[in-house]
Amino acid sequence: MGLETLANDYLSPLSAGSFFWGGAFSTSYWADPKEKLIGIIYTNVYQTQLLQKDISERFKALTYQAIID
């Protein structure tokens, strides 16, 4: 499990206090209490950790881009 803190907040679009987790077959979720946002992505791709992180990070970035004014 991961937690977005003030020390690592510059690394992703998540707000401080958000939490996230990635699992097998490139599944991933996060919850951002400040934005009242939950993201869930389920895939059925058993690949390297690099691919899993890429899919998850792209989904996260696109989601936050969609809600920015």
N, C-alpha and C positions, 0 to 999 in steps of 0.2 A: 504494500500500500504506500502511496505517496501523499505528501502534504505540502501544499504551497505555503511558504512562509515569507516573511519580509526579506530574509536573506537570499532566497532564490526566486523572488517574484519577477525579476527581469527576464527569466528564461522562458516564460510562456504567457499566453494571454489570460490564464486563470487568475482570479483575484486571490489575495492572501486569505488563507483559511479554507481554500478549496482542497478536495481530496480526490484521489484517482487510483485506478488499478488496471492492470492489463493481464490477460490470461492466455491460455492456449488457443490456437487457431485464430490468432489476431483479434480477439475480442478485447474491448476496452470500455471503461466508463469513467466519468468524472462528475462531481457535483460542486457547483459554485454557489454557496449560500448567499453571497452578496448580490449576485446577479439573478438569483432565484432560477438557476439554470442547471439542468441535468443533461448530460450527453451520454448516449449509449450507442456503441457500434458493435454489431455481431457480424463476423465473417466466418468463413469455413476454409481458411487458408492456413495450412501448416507450413510455415516458412521460417526464415531466420528472424531473430529478434529485431534486426534492422528493418525488415519489411513491416513487422508489426508496429514498431515505433513510427515509421513513416506514414502508414495509413492512419494511425490514431492522431498524430500531430497535424496532418492535413485536414482531417475531419474537424478537429478542435479549432484550427485557424479559420476554416470556412464558416463554422458556426458563429464564432465571435465576430467575424467580418459582417455577417448577416444582421447582427443586432446593433452594430455601431451606427449612430446617427450620421 
